[in-house]
Amino acid sequence: MMKKVAALLATLTMALSLAACGGEPTVNSDVSLGEDSSAASASSAASASTAEGNVAEHTVEAIQERGKLIVATESQYAPFEFKDVEGNIIGLDPSIMQALADDLGVELEIMDIAFDGVVPAVQSGAADIALAGLSATEERKQSIDFSDLYFEGGQVLLVPEGQEETYTQISDLDGKTIATQKGTIQQTLLEEQFPNATANLLPQFPAAVMELVAGNCDAVMIDKVSAEQYVKNYEGIGISTLAIEADESGFCAGVMKGNTSLQEFINEKIAEYKESGKISEWYVEATEKASELGIE
């Protein structure tokens, strides 16, 4: 059957255990936290969906004066952001976060909260940047501004192995159950493109994949990069040939609306990181580490 069912179950257990712990949010080991980096502040940021922060407090100059860059994410999305065995948040996005902080000459604080709180955290001013595998959807653009793409991808359906060519059109999934993570671009696409399917919305993607493995759903909607990692490491699943149409086919960083200072800085750095090959290097490192930990 699966190569690493036990490893994934252990990982899910560890993630739940870590999420239940109080105290300061987990950060990379070389990051120093300030006194205001409590889990309570992260929780309040997630609930401040309509609050609007002060742009002047989140410009490049303001961040440098403060001496700290605060980035909101959710550490349950390997290889983009996930936790190592010591509880440090690692992955492609944390590598970008650290590089941005280094280029700003400040410390990095990672605010680890539920995915649906990431955009509100930036909107309310609890965080400077959102980096959490975010697609720049039209709905999110109403709340925050986005950088250029730092990672391009697409959306696919994971299905049981042998059924990769079973679904040739959307209507073939009428009455079927499709799992995905709630609050994501995948949920939006699922609801828009598969109106006659049953949506099984779960807190994280690993739980959605486990539903597929257990036979509790017919497919999982997920980004192509993550899907490829799951297929490499778990027997019994494949990628459907059915095409998923998505205008938002990549990931961006999010900043407070009107924060052109930080937006332009991030765009400049993204271009540099791409040109130098750092984005590709960080991505390879992240996928290899996720594979090593068995939490793709």
C-alpha positions as CSV (number, residue, x, y, z in Angstrom):
1,M,0.0,0.0,0.0
2,M,1.6,3.2,1.1
3,K,5.3,3.7,1.6
4,K,4.9,6.1,4.6
5,V,1.5,6.0,6.1
6,A,2.9,5.7,9.6
7,A,5.3,8.6,9.0
8,L,2.4,10.8,7.8
9,L,0.2,9.9,10.7
10,A,3.1,10.7,13.1
11,T,3.6,14.0,11.4
12,L,-0.1,14.9,11.7
13,T,0.0,14.0,15.4
14,M,3.1,16.2,15.9
15,A,1.5,19.1,14.0
16,L,-1.6,18.9,16.2
17,S,0.5,18.7,19.3
18,L,2.6,21.7,18.3
19,A,-0.5,23.7,17.3
20,A,-1.9,23.1,20.8
21,C,1.1,24.4,22.6
22,G,1.0,28.0,23.8
23,G,3.8,30.5,24.0
24,E,5.7,32.2,21.2
25,P,5.3,31.2,17.5
26,T,7.9,28.9,16.1
27,V,10.6,30.6,14.1
28,N,13.9,29.7,12.4
29,S,16.6,29.1,15.0
30,D,18.6,32.2,14.0
31,V,15.6,34.5,14.5
32,S,15.2,36.5,17.7
33,L,11.7,37.3,18.9
34,G,10.4,40.4,20.5
35,E,8.2,40.5,23.6
36,D,5.0,41.0,21.6
37,S,5.2,37.7,19.6
38,S,2.8,35.7,21.6
39,A,0.3,33.2,20.3
40,A,-2.4,35.4,21.6
41,S,-1.4,38.2,19.3
42,A,-1.5,35.8,16.4
43,S,-5.0,34.7,17.4
44,S,-6.2,38.2,17.6
45,A,-4.8,39.0,14.2
46,A,-6.7,36.1,12.7
47,S,-10.0,37.5,14.0
48,A,-9.4,41.1,13.0
49,S,-10.8,40.5,9.5
50,T,-12.2,44.0,9.0
51,A,-9.6,46.1,10.9
52,E,-7.3,48.3,8.8
53,G,-3.8,49.0,9.9
54,N,-1.6,52.1,9.3
55,V,0.5,51.8,6.2
56,A,3.1,54.2,7.5
57,E,4.0,51.6,10.2
58,H,4.8,48.9,7.6
59,T,6.9,50.7,5.0
60,V,10.5,49.6,4.4
61,E,11.8,52.6,6.5
62,A,9.4,51.8,9.3
63,I,10.4,48.1,9.4
64,Q,14.1,49.1,9.4
65,E,13.5,51.5,12.3
66,R,11.6,48.8,14.2
67,G,14.4,46.4,13.6
68,K,12.1,43.5,12.9
69,L,10.2,42.1,9.9
70,I,7.0,40.3,10.9
71,V,5.7,37.7,8.4
72,A,2.4,35.8,8.7
73,T,2.2,32.2,7.5
74,E,0.7,28.8,8.2
75,S,3.3,26.0,8.7
76,Q,1.2,23.1,7.3
77,Y,2.0,23.3,3.5
78,A,5.2,21.5,2.6
79,P,7.4,22.2,0.7
80,F,6.4,25.9,1.0
81,E,6.3,26.1,4.8
82,F,6.4,23.3,7.4
83,K,8.1,22.3,10.6
84,D,11.3,20.3,11.2
85,V,11.7,17.9,14.1
86,E,12.8,20.7,16.3
87,G,9.7,22.8,15.6
88,N,11.5,25.3,13.4
89,I,9.5,26.6,10.4
90,I,11.3,25.8,7.2
91,G,10.6,25.6,3.5
92,L,10.7,27.8,0.4
93,D,8.6,30.7,1.9
94,P,10.7,30.9,5.2
95,S,13.8,31.0,3.0
96,I,12.4,34.0,1.2
97,M,11.3,35.6,4.5
98,Q,14.8,35.3,5.9
99,A,16.4,36.6,2.8
100,L,14.1,39.6,2.8
101,A,14.8,40.3,6.5
102,D,18.6,40.0,5.8
103,D,18.3,42.4,2.9
104,L,16.4,44.8,5.1
105,G,19.0,44.5,7.8
106,V,16.5,43.4,10.5
107,E,15.5,40.4,12.5
108,L,12.7,38.0,11.3
109,E,9.6,37.1,13.3
110,I,7.3,34.4,11.9
111,M,3.7,34.6,12.9
112,D,2.4,31.0,12.6
113,I,-1.5,31.1,12.5
114,A,-4.4,29.5,10.7
115,F,-4.4,30.0,6.9
116,D,-7.6,32.0,7.0
117,G,-6.0,34.5,9.4
118,V,-2.9,35.3,7.2
119,V,-4.6,37.9,5.0
120,P,-6.4,39.6,8.0
121,A,-3.1,39.7,9.9
122,V,-1.5,41.9,7.1
123,Q,-4.7,43.9,6.6
124,S,-5.0,44.7,10.3
125,G,-1.3,45.6,10.7
126,A,-0.4,42.6,12.9
127,A,2.1,41.5,10.3
128,D,4.1,43.3,7.6
129,I,3.9,40.5,4.9
130,A,1.9,37.4,4.2
131,L,3.9,34.5,2.8
132,A,1.9,31.3,2.9
133,G,1.5,29.9,-0.6
134,L,-0.9,32.7,-1.4
135,S,-2.6,33.1,-4.8
136,A,-3.6,36.6,-5.8
137,T,-7.3,36.0,-6.1
138,E,-9.7,38.9,-6.9
139,E,-11.3,38.4,-3.5
140,R,-8.0,38.7,-1.7
141,K,-7.0,41.8,-3.8
142,Q,-9.9,43.6,-2.1
143,S,-8.1,43.3,1.3
144,I,-4.4,43.4,0.5
145,D,-1.9,44.1,-2.3
146,F,0.3,41.5,-3.9
147,S,3.9,41.2,-5.1
148,D,4.9,39.7,-8.4
149,L,4.8,35.9,-8.6
150,Y,7.8,34.2,-6.9
151,F,6.6,30.7,-7.8
152,E,4.5,29.6,-10.7
153,G,2.3,26.5,-10.7
154,G,-1.1,25.1,-11.4
155,Q,-4.0,23.2,-9.9
156,V,-4.7,19.5,-10.3
157,L,-6.8,16.6,-8.9
158,L,-5.2,13.8,-7.0
159,V,-7.1,10.6,-7.6
160,P,-6.7,6.9,-6.8
161,E,-4.0,5.2,-8.9
162,G,-5.4,3.8,-12.0
163,Q,-8.1,6.5,-12.3
164,E,-5.8,9.2,-13.7
165,E,-7.8,9.1,-17.0
166,T,-11.2,8.2,-15.6
167,Y,-12.4,11.8,-15.4
168,T,-12.4,13.5,-18.8
169,Q,-14.8,16.3,-18.1
170,I,-16.1,18.1,-15.0
171,S,-19.5,16.4,-15.2
172,D,-17.8,13.1,-14.6
173,L,-17.3,14.2,-11.0
174,D,-21.0,15.0,-10.4
175,G,-22.0,13.4,-7.2
176,K,-18.4,12.6,-6.3
177,T,-16.6,13.9,-3.1
178,I,-13.6,16.2,-3.6
179,A,-11.5,17.1,-0.6
180,T,-9.3,20.2,-0.2
181,Q,-8.1,22.7,2.4
182,K,-10.7,25.3,3.4
183,G,-10.0,29.0,2.8
184,T,-7.8,28.3,-0.2
185,I,-7.9,29.0,-3.9
186,Q,-8.6,25.3,-4.3
187,Q,-11.8,25.7,-2.3
188,T,-12.9,28.6,-4.6
189,L,-12.1,26.6,-7.8
190,L,-13.8,23.5,-6.4
191,E,-17.0,25.4,-5.7
192,E,-16.9,27.3,-9.0
193,Q,-16.0,24.5,-11.4
194,F,-17.5,21.5,-9.7
195,P,-20.9,22.7,-8.4
196,N,-22.4,19.2,-8.5
197,A,-19.6,17.6,-6.5
198,T,-19.6,17.3,-2.7
199,A,-16.8,19.5,-1.2
200,N,-15.0,18.0,1.8
201,L,-13.2,21.0,3.3
202,L,-10.5,20.2,5.8
203,P,-8.1,22.3,8.0
204,Q,-4.9,21.2,6.1
205,F,-3.9,19.5,2.9
206,P,-2.3,16.4,4.5
207,A,-5.7,15.6,6.1
208,A,-7.3,15.9,2.6
209,V,-4.8,13.5,1.1
210,M,-5.3,11.0,4.0
211,E,-9.0,11.1,3.1
212,L,-8.2,10.0,-0.4
213,V,-5.8,7.3,0.8
214,A,-8.5,6.0,3.2
215,G,-11.1,5.9,0.4
216,N,-13.2,8.6,2.0
217,C,-13.2,10.9,-1.0
218,D,-12.9,10.5,-4.8
219,A,-10.3,13.2,-5.4
220,V,-8.3,16.0,-3.8
221,M,-7.8,19.4,-5.4
222,I,-4.3,20.7,-4.7
223,D,-1.5,22.6,-6.4
224,K,0.6,20.7,-9.0
225,V,3.9,21.0,-7.1
226,S,2.5,19.5,-3.9
227,A,0.6,16.8,-5.8
228,E,3.8,15.6,-7.5
229,Q,5.5,15.3,-4.1
230,Y,2.6,13.2,-2.7
231,V,2.7,10.9,-5.7
232,K,6.4,10.4,-5.4
233,N,6.2,9.3,-1.8
234,Y,2.8,7.5,-1.5
235,E,1.6,4.5,-3.4
236,G,-2.0,4.2,-4.5
237,I,-2.5,7.8,-5.8
238,G,-2.0,9.6,-9.1
239,I,-2.7,12.9,-10.8
240,S,-5.8,13.2,-13.0
241,T,-5.4,14.3,-16.6
242,L,-8.5,16.5,-16.2
243,A,-7.5,20.1,-16.6
244,I,-8.3,22.6,-13.9
245,E,-8.6,26.2,-15.2
246,A,-7.1,28.8,-12.8
247,D,-6.2,32.4,-13.5
248,E,-4.2,32.5,-10.3
249,S,-1.5,29.9,-11.1
250,G,1.2,30.9,-8.8
251,F,2.2,32.3,-5.4
252,C,2.8,35.9,-4.3
253,A,3.6,37.8,-1.1
254,G,0.9,40.0,0.3
255,V,1.3,43.5,1.9
256,M,-1.1,46.0,3.3
257,K,-3.1,47.9,0.6
258,G,-1.3,51.0,-0.5
259,N,2.1,49.9,0.9
260,T,4.0,50.5,-2.3
261,S,7.2,50.9,-0.5
262,L,7.3,47.3,0.8
263,Q,5.6,46.0,-2.4
264,E,8.3,47.5,-4.6
265,F,11.1,46.3,-2.3
266,I,9.7,42.7,-2.4
267,N,9.3,42.8,-6.2
268,E,12.9,44.0,-6.6
269,K,14.2,41.2,-4.4
270,I,12.0,38.5,-6.0
271,A,13.5,39.4,-9.4
272,E,17.0,39.2,-7.8
273,Y,16.3,35.8,-6.2
274,K,14.9,34.4,-9.4
275,E,17.8,35.7,-11.5
276,S,20.4,34.3,-9.2
277,G,18.7,31.0,-9.0
278,K,18.1,31.2,-5.3
279,I,14.3,30.5,-5.6
280,S,15.1,27.3,-7.4
281,E,17.8,26.4,-4.9
282,W,15.5,27.0,-1.9
283,Y,12.7,25.0,-3.5
284,V,15.0,22.0,-4.1
285,E,16.2,22.2,-0.5
286,A,12.7,22.4,0.8
287,T,11.4,19.4,-1.2
288,E,14.4,17.3,-0.2
289,K,13.9,18.1,3.4
290,A,10.2,17.5,3.3
291,S,10.9,14.1,1.6
292,E,13.5,13.3,4.3
293,L,10.9,14.1,7.0
294,G,8.1,12.2,5.2
295,I,5.8,15.2,5.2
296,E,5.4,16.1,1.6
